[in-house]
Amino acid sequence: MITIEGVSKQFKGKIALDQVSFTAEDGKVTGFLGPNGAGKSTTMRAALGLIKPDAGRALIDGKPFRESASPMALVGAVLDAKSAHKGRSAYNHLLALALTNGIPKKRVNEVIALTGLESVRKRKAGSFSLGMSQRLSIAAALLGDPHNLVLDEPVNGLDPEGVKWVRELCRFYASQGRAVLLSSHLMSEVALTADNLVIIGQGRILETTSVDRFVAEHSVHAIRVVTPEPDKLRRIFEGANQVQVSETARLLSDPERGVVLRISGAQLERTAQVFAQAQLVTYELIEERASLEDAYMMLTHSQVQYVTREVPGQAPVQYGTPQQGTAAAARAQSVGSQPDGLAHTGVPSPTIVSQSLVPTQPTDNTVQPPDGAAQPTDAAQPAVPAQSLATTQSDNTRPDVPQFGGGQPVGSPEQPQVFPVQPIDTSAYQQPPAQPNNVPAAGAPVDTSADVEQSQPQEQPPEQSQPQPRTEPQAGDANRQPPEQTTTQGGAR
Ligand SMILES: Nc1ncnc2c1ncn2[C@@H]1O[C@H](COP(=O)(O)OP(=O)(O)OP(=O)(O)O)[C@@H](O)[C@H]1O
């Protein structure tokens, strides 16, 4: 378990950490997220006793790391991928670490196989790519079969196979009751691996939570509508206190015409139903869900120290709040400023019409009205009164205006057909299924040939699977593979 208690640190008067507290629990992968310069590495260094905090303390399994008699069995750390001596081979680098920490020589071969470095074991570390250097750093971290893993951006530079392997390694270590602290900039990557999240910005903890809770709390639901009749749409929601309608920037995937609006606080099905009954022309009606990455960006974007410029021609990133003043928004505004898009310039092309989820006419929404044909306008149509999504019973006195929460069910013969929307794929942020039994493990390698070719079990020395006594019981021992003999002592790396 890694405990950070009220750690503060300044560098030349600049605050790097401000009262940082959190715990990376045994049996869990704790994702440590934050933008560049947020304080992740400084926190990890403080945990490992590499910097002295101005205030607070960091404990590993209840004690300061520096007090550990066998540091490599206590913590395996990846802080700097390029820390190996450039002129030393991968094998010799690991051997030197092993011998100076009382780790058996056979363990070097074991971690080399685990990390897929066998074919380059004799190559000098200075010639390694970033990805191979990361593997070497991870191999060094695993040498002592540690109870805690501290991994600072371990997937940086790794190929997809390596990324997957690190993910499985973290999960496996946690499943054995060990604590894994994993830093990253990428919420999507951390969400696939971590149980818990610690989010830091400008040296302060912004949130400590579980991945599941973060997803539940930060998944913003909104409806994105493109319509040539924005005023009519706004009138539909007048008086609906819990519903907010705001103009938003156009995305490349949006139809070119019409005004792009975001509606928050409304249900998709009910909204589509009311739009259909109000005969509101829509070119697009989509339920948006903020991805986990969006939610993370929303939380941290005000904490970003190194601000980038918008790439020309790209829609700005939206963090669940409407963007204003952008070129895209201005374009949307100019299109939407037509008094009545349907009767004038807002008449969509057939292609765009076919994307409409709510037909203009009850019978056929794929037929473009002939040029100049008289179309219903806002003036010609009855005004649409305010609707309240929260109100399940209609208080609308106009019989010809649909009600949220009331009226006919969608799909009834009297209703125009409502086409289903394509939900935004959030599967990439789902927790992976339970790990298979063949996840690689330090100290007890198993067949990972599907992931890492070099880590074939037959290449492991036979004695590696021998039981290894530990000097003291450790959390999760019941779940462990038999560990090796590691009477490590002294000599932090
Ligand atoms: N040795 C140092 N001397 C001066 N300033 C430092 C030192 N180490 C860190 N800092 C500063 O402390 C702050 C936190 O840095 P840190 O490296 O911990 O951030 P980080 O979250 O790991 O960033 P990144 O994701 O870019 O690695 C930054 O402003 C950084 O410039």
The ligand as a MOL file (V3000), in Angstrom:
LIG
                    3D

  0  0  0     0  0            999 V3000
M  V30 BEGIN CTAB
M  V30 COUNTS 31 33 0 0 0
M  V30 BEGIN ATOM
M  V30 1 N 13.6910 19.2410 -9.9510 0
M  V30 2 C 12.8080 20.2050 -10.2380 0
M  V30 3 N 13.1830 21.4970 -10.2290 0
M  V30 4 C 12.3090 22.4690 -10.5060 0
M  V30 5 N 11.0180 22.2730 -10.8110 0
M  V30 6 C 10.5930 20.9970 -10.8340 0
M  V30 7 C 11.4650 19.9020 -10.5570 0
M  V30 8 N 10.7430 18.7640 -10.6540 0
M  V30 9 C 9.4920 19.1120 -10.9860 0
M  V30 10 N 9.3950 20.4540 -11.1060 0
M  V30 11 C 8.1900 21.2030 -11.4160 0
M  V30 12 O 7.1530 20.6890 -10.6120 0
M  V30 13 C 5.9400 20.6450 -11.3450 0
M  V30 14 C 5.4190 19.2190 -11.3710 0
M  V30 15 O 6.2630 18.4560 -12.2020 0
M  V30 16 P 6.0630 16.9070 -12.4170 0
M  V30 17 O 7.2050 16.4260 -13.2440 0
M  V30 18 O 5.8390 16.2580 -11.1180 0
M  V30 19 O 4.7090 16.8840 -13.2540 0
M  V30 20 P 4.0650 15.6610 -14.0360 0
M  V30 21 O 2.6260 15.6540 -13.6780 0
M  V30 22 O 4.8270 14.4190 -13.7910 0
M  V30 23 O 4.2360 16.1370 -15.5320 0
M  V30 24 P 4.4790 15.2620 -16.8660 0
M  V30 25 O 3.1990 14.5680 -17.1310 0
M  V30 26 O 4.7890 16.2910 -17.8900 0
M  V30 27 O 5.6140 14.3290 -16.5910 0
M  V30 28 C 6.2430 21.1920 -12.7150 0
M  V30 29 O 5.9130 22.5540 -12.7400 0
M  V30 30 C 7.7310 21.0000 -12.8310 0
M  V30 31 O 8.2950 21.9580 -13.6850 0
M  V30 END ATOM
M  V30 BEGIN BOND
M  V30 1 1 1 2
M  V30 2 1 2 3
M  V30 3 2 2 7
M  V30 4 2 3 4
M  V30 5 1 4 5
M  V30 6 2 5 6
M  V30 7 1 6 7
M  V30 8 1 6 10
M  V30 9 1 7 8
M  V30 10 2 8 9
M  V30 11 1 9 10
M  V30 12 1 10 11
M  V30 13 1 11 12
M  V30 14 1 11 30
M  V30 15 1 12 13
M  V30 16 1 13 14
M  V30 17 1 13 28
M  V30 18 1 14 15
M  V30 19 1 15 16
M  V30 20 2 16 17
M  V30 21 1 16 18
M  V30 22 1 16 19
M  V30 23 1 19 20
M  V30 24 2 20 21
M  V30 25 1 20 22
M  V30 26 1 20 23
M  V30 27 1 23 24
M  V30 28 2 24 25
M  V30 29 1 24 26
M  V30 30 1 24 27
M  V30 31 1 28 29
M  V30 32 1 28 30
M  V30 33 1 30 31
M  V30 END BOND
M  V30 END CTAB
M  END
